[in-house]
Amino acid sequence: MQPVKRKTPSWASTSPQPNARASSSSGVKQEIGEGGDVKRTKPNAPMMVNGKPLYSASHGMYKDVRTAALDLFHQLKRASTMSYHDAYFRVEETSPGLDATAALELLKGMERVDFREVNNVFMYIPELTLNNLSEIRSYIRVNSTHTSGIPVRNLREAMPNGIGPLGDLESKGDILIMRGLTGAYKDIPLPRLGRKNLNDQGINDGGATRWKTVFWDHEREKGLAGKRVDDEFIFAWADVPMAETDDVTKLLAEQELTASSSVPFTTKVAPSGPVKKKKKTTRALKITNTHMKEQGIDFSKDYEKPS
């Protein structure tokens, strides 16, 4: 298939345009405030193919086709699929002047990238693929510990059908999902036990967008996890007033009691007496000649001159 060569727009051209000064100032609106200060508004930014604004910081961000191909790889990894035309125009829009065809050829040769010539679509091949609930359950059970869970972004990449089954495993009690305080939970107090916050949402509401890390419930598997506490007891416990400024020492003093931590701890002092000096004794070195007897020599007898 012959790549479609699209004409570089005038705003991305490196050659100077006529009346550039006049055209650049036409999109700037000056407003005089009460204090006489001049306020400037940003000129209208050019738009990309997908409708997003393309600011000057993204023009020509890459000067090498290898870097542009790596950018396409990361984009493909996030989107899972990308058409040939979208990849080609992405290189032209973000880095005008580079050879988009060369960047796409480098993308085809990268690992975990599959190019389907039938429909001209790039596909990312994930390192792990979990197709059914049994595989997902086994993978989480084996690869998570009490202190180290599995990031949801890794499971999202490995589950082509979506991460919805994680909610089913959580409802069954097999896994624990750690959630982030983002969106409606940001900058507001956490809800009380069993209740909802100021935005009328519970602690586990918000859907999969709040899921961060997944843990296997090892304690429940060992039979050490107790049954869930009834909501009535949770509400009763949450309704007990707890003052944050209570002085425990003062309350104990009113009842003629004393905190054990306030009682001074007495340490036992070891009795100290005159230090006795040890006597140094020297004894003569005892010399034995038992090993010479093995050679037939006995020094205990008088020396006899051989005849």
C-alpha positions in Angstrom: 0.0 0.0 0.0 1.4 3.4 -1.0 1.5 5.8 2.0 -0.6 8.9 1.6 1.6 12.0 1.6 -0.3 14.8 3.3 0.7 18.4 2.7 2.4 20.1 5.7 0.1 22.8 7.1 1.2 26.3 6.9 1.4 26.8 10.6 3.9 23.9 10.9 6.2 25.0 8.0 9.7 26.1 9.0 9.9 28.7 6.1 8.9 32.3 7.0 5.4 33.3 5.9 4.7 36.7 4.4 3.2 39.2 6.8 4.0 36.9 9.7 4.0 39.7 12.1 0.6 40.9 11.1 -1.0 37.5 11.0 0.4 36.5 14.4 -1.0 39.5 16.1 -4.4 39.1 14.5 -5.4 36.3 16.9 -4.3 38.3 20.0 -7.0 40.2 21.7 -6.1 43.1 24.0 -8.4 44.0 26.9 -7.8 47.0 29.2 -8.8 46.3 32.8 -9.8 48.7 35.5 -6.2 49.4 36.5 -5.2 50.1 32.9 -3.3 46.8 32.5 -3.3 45.1 29.2 -4.5 41.5 29.3 -3.6 39.2 26.5 -5.4 36.0 25.5 -3.7 33.1 23.9 -4.1 32.9 20.1 -6.1 30.1 18.6 -4.0 27.0 18.7 -4.0 24.7 15.6 -6.0 21.5 15.8 -4.8 17.9 15.2 -6.7 15.2 13.3 -8.3 13.9 16.5 -9.6 17.3 17.4 -7.0 18.0 20.1 -5.1 21.3 20.1 -1.5 21.1 18.9 0.6 23.6 20.7 4.0 24.8 19.6 5.8 22.7 22.2 4.8 19.5 20.3 6.0 20.7 16.9 9.0 18.8 15.8 9.4 17.2 19.2 11.5 14.4 17.6 14.4 14.8 15.3 15.1 11.1 14.8 12.9 8.5 13.2 13.9 6.0 15.9 12.5 8.3 18.6 9.3 8.8 16.6 9.0 5.0 16.3 9.4 4.6 20.0 6.7 7.2 20.6 4.4 5.2 18.3 5.2 2.1 20.3 4.1 3.6 23.6 1.0 5.0 22.0 0.2 1.5 20.6 0.8 -0.1 24.0 -1.8 2.2 25.5 -4.3 1.8 22.8 -3.7 -1.9 21.9 -4.4 -1.2 18.2 -3.5 1.5 15.8 -4.2 1.9 12.1 -1.4 2.6 9.6 -2.9 5.9 8.6 -3.3 7.1 12.2 0.4 6.2 12.9 1.5 7.9 9.7 -0.4 11.1 10.4 0.8 11.1 14.1 4.4 11.3 12.9 3.6 14.1 10.4 1.6 16.1 13.0 4.0 15.8 15.9 7.3 15.9 14.0 7.0 17.5 10.6 10.0 16.9 8.5 10.7 13.4 9.5 10.2 10.4 7.2 7.0 8.9 8.6 7.3 5.8 6.4 10.7 5.0 7.9 9.3 5.4 11.4 6.5 3.0 10.7 8.9 0.4 9.2 10.9 0.6 12.5 7.7 0.1 14.4 6.9 -3.1 12.4 10.2 -4.6 13.5 9.8 -4.0 17.2 9.1 -6.8 19.7 5.5 -7.3 20.7 4.2 -5.5 17.6 2.1 -7.3 15.0 1.2 -5.7 11.8 -1.9 -7.1 10.0 -1.5 -6.4 6.3 -5.1 -7.4 5.6 -6.5 -4.3 7.3 -3.3 -2.3 7.8 -3.5 -2.3 11.6 -0.8 -2.4 14.2 -1.5 -4.6 17.2 0.3 -4.8 20.5 1.0 -8.3 21.9 1.0 -8.2 25.7 3.5 -10.2 27.8 0.7 -11.9 29.7 -2.8 -12.8 28.6 -5.6 -13.8 31.0 -8.7 -14.9 29.2 -11.0 -16.4 31.8 -11.8 -16.0 35.5 -9.9 -19.2 36.5 -6.6 -17.8 35.0 -7.1 -14.4 36.6 -7.8 -16.0 40.0 -4.7 -18.3 39.8 -2.4 -15.5 38.6 -3.4 -13.2 41.5 -3.1 -16.0 44.0 0.4 -16.9 43.0 1.9 -13.5 42.2 0.6 -11.4 45.2 1.9 -11.4 48.8 0.7 -9.8 52.0 2.8 -6.7 51.4 3.1 -6.6 47.6 0.1 -6.6 45.3 -0.4 -6.6 41.5 -0.9 -3.2 39.9 -4.3 -2.9 38.1 -2.5 -1.4 35.1 -0.7 -4.7 34.5 -3.9 -6.7 34.7 -5.6 -4.2 32.4 -3.0 -4.9 29.8 -3.2 -8.7 30.3 -7.0 -8.9 30.3 -8.3 -8.2 26.7 -11.9 -8.5 27.8 -11.7 -5.8 30.5 -11.0 -5.8 34.2 -14.7 -6.3 35.2 -14.0 -9.9 36.5 -11.9 -8.3 39.3 -15.2 -7.0 40.8 -16.7 -10.5 40.8 -13.6 -11.9 42.7 -13.8 -9.1 45.2 -17.5 -9.7 45.9 -16.8 -13.4 46.5 -14.1 -12.5 49.0 -11.1 -14.0 47.0 -9.2 -10.7 46.5 -8.8 -7.3 48.0 -8.7 -4.2 45.9 -6.9 -1.1 47.1 -8.6 2.1 45.8 -7.3 5.6 45.3 -8.7 8.8 46.7 -9.3 10.5 43.4 -12.2 12.2 41.7 -15.1 12.6 44.0 -13.0 11.5 47.0 -10.3 14.1 46.5 -9.9 16.9 49.1 -13.0 15.8 51.1 -13.2 13.9 54.5 -13.4 10.2 54.3 -16.9 8.7 55.0 -17.5 7.1 58.4 -17.8 3.4 58.9 -20.6 2.1 56.7 -21.7 5.5 55.7 -21.4 7.8 52.6 -19.3 10.9 52.1 -20.5 14.4 51.3 -21.0 13.4 47.7 -23.3 10.6 48.7 -20.8 7.9 47.7 -19.5 4.9 49.8 -15.9 4.1 50.4 -16.0 1.4 47.7 -18.0 3.3 45.1 -16.6 5.0 42.0 -16.1 1.9 39.8 -12.9 0.6 38.3 -11.4 4.0 37.8 -10.3 4.0 41.5 -8.8 0.5 41.4 -5.0 0.7 42.0 -3.6 -2.6 43.4 -5.0 -6.1 43.8 -4.1 -8.5 46.7 -5.0 -12.1 47.2 -6.8 -12.6 50.6 -4.4 -15.1 52.1 -5.9 -14.8 55.6 -9.3 -15.9 54.4 -7.7 -18.8 52.5 -6.1 -19.9 55.7 -9.4 -19.7 57.6 -8.1 -16.9 59.9 -10.4 -14.2 58.6 -13.6 -13.8 60.7 -17.1 -13.2 59.4 -18.2 -9.7 58.4 -19.5 -7.6 61.2 -23.1 -6.7 60.9 -24.0 -3.2 59.7 -26.0 -2.5 62.9 -22.8 -3.0 65.0 -20.8 -0.9 62.6 -23.2 2.0 62.8 -23.4 1.8 66.6 -19.7 1.9 66.9 -19.4 4.8 64.4 -22.0 6.8 66.4 -20.0 6.7 69.7 -18.8 10.3 70.3 -15.1 10.5 70.5 -13.7 13.9 71.5 -10.3 14.6 70.1 -9.2 16.9 72.9 -9.8 14.5 75.9 -7.1 14.7 78.5 -6.7 11.1 79.7 -4.5 12.1 82.7 -7.1 14.6 83.9 -9.9 12.1 83.6 -8.0 9.5 85.5 -7.2 12.1 88.2 -10.9 12.8 88.7 -11.3 9.1 89.5 -8.3 9.1 91.8 -6.4 6.9 89.3 -3.0 7.3 87.7 -1.7 6.2 84.4 1.0 3.6 84.6 3.1 5.5 82.1 3.2 8.5 84.5 4.7 6.5 87.4 8.5 7.0 87.5 10.4 3.8 86.8 13.0 3.0 89.4 16.0 1.2 88.3 17.9 -1.1 90.6 21.4 0.1 91.4 24.0 -2.7 91.8 25.9 -2.4 95.1 29.4 -1.1 94.6 32.2 -2.1 97.0 36.0 -2.1 97.0 37.4 -3.7 94.0 39.5 -6.7 94.8 42.7 -7.0 92.9 43.5 -10.4 91.5 46.8 -11.9 92.5 49.1 -12.7 89.7 50.8 -16.1 90.2 53.6 -17.5 88.2 54.4 -21.1 88.0 57.4 -22.8 86.5 57.1 -24.3 83.2 56.9 -28.1 83.4 59.0 -29.8 80.7 58.3 -33.4 79.8 60.1 -35.7 77.6 57.6 -38.3 77.1 57.8 -38.0 73.3 61.5 -38.9 73.5 60.7 -42.2 75.0 59.2 -43.2 71.8 62.6 -42.8 70.2 64.3 -45.0 73.0 65.7 -42.1 74.9 65.0 -41.7 78.6 66.5 -38.6 80.3 65.6 -39.8 83.8 68.5 -42.2 83.7 72.1 -41.4 83.9 74.0 -41.1 80.6 76.0 -44.1 79.8 78.8 -43.7 77.3 78.6 -46.3 74.7 81.5 -48.7 74.7 
